[in-house]
Amino acid sequence: MKTVVITGGTRGIGRGLALEFLKKGYKVAISGTRESTIEDAKRYFNSAGFGDHIAVYPCNVSNPNDIVGLWKNAEAYLNHIDVWINNAGINQPDKPVAELEAKDINNVLAVDLNGTINATRIVFNAMCKQGGGFIYNMEGFGSDDRTRTGLSIYGTAKRAVTYFTKAFIAETKGSPVKTCYLSPGMVLTDFLLKPLRDDPDQAEKLGRIYTILADLPEVVTPYLVEKIDTNTKHGAKVAWLTSGKVMLRFLTGGRRKNRPEIEKLI
């Protein structure tokens, strides 16, 4: 039985990935930072019939000791960890940088960037000892150099994650551990939807873009999991929303089967 660990897997796309891995027969461990979301995730997977094949642990990836603890807990539960996905991330307040507080900036960088770097380092060394494995680092808005007011710090972190992953892949060529990119595109989880619900002006500005480019988790996650499951290459990029897809969607005006469901959420 294959195994996977997903940080930040108690909700959003992390939870969607966990469900698809479970459907594929994987044994899964996920992490969260709040007791409420951890308990909610346990109830969710129990109700889905997978309670015996998943474990949920507390872990704040901004603390390297928590990452070490997550590895140890997951290793004890899974025996051997085949895949580790650095998915945990937080968003910044939807404001220009000049209006942010220092703690908001530091929190995003601590989780989205430092958390990914430290988890990659810690997991790489542990996987070398067990003989191999796969690490996937989650890309996001900013990874391709796009910018938007209200996402400057988040985008900076994600651009840095992409650079770091590229550098780490080069450094570890030939090792038994394969490091890769994971790029889900725009997925309609609370991560994207909360800023729109909090600010009607933002909903009006971004609603059209989201209906064209965004996707529901249940559309994206099966594709990503299938590609992860079959990938054998170091440095591979598993991407859902490619530049070709973006161009096609704009050319066709966003005429898509699941567009009504997306418009309802927005």
Secondary structure as UniProt FT lines:
FT   STRAND          3..6
FT   TURN            7..10
FT   HELIX           12..23
FT   TURN            24..25
FT   STRAND          27..32
FT   HELIX           35..47
FT   TURN            48..49
FT   HELIX           51..53
FT   STRAND          54..58
FT   TURN            61..62
FT   HELIX           64..78
FT   STRAND          83..86
FT   HELIX           97..99
FT   HELIX           102..108
FT   HELIX           109..114
FT   HELIX           115..130
FT   STRAND          133..138
FT   TURN            141..144
FT   TURN            149..150
FT   HELIX           152..171
FT   TURN            172..174
FT   STRAND          177..183
FT   HELIX           190..198
FT   HELIX           200..213
FT   HELIX           217..230
FT   TURN            234..235
FT   STRAND          237..239
FT   HELIX           243..251
FT   TURN            252..254
FT   TURN            257..258
FT   HELIX           259..265
//
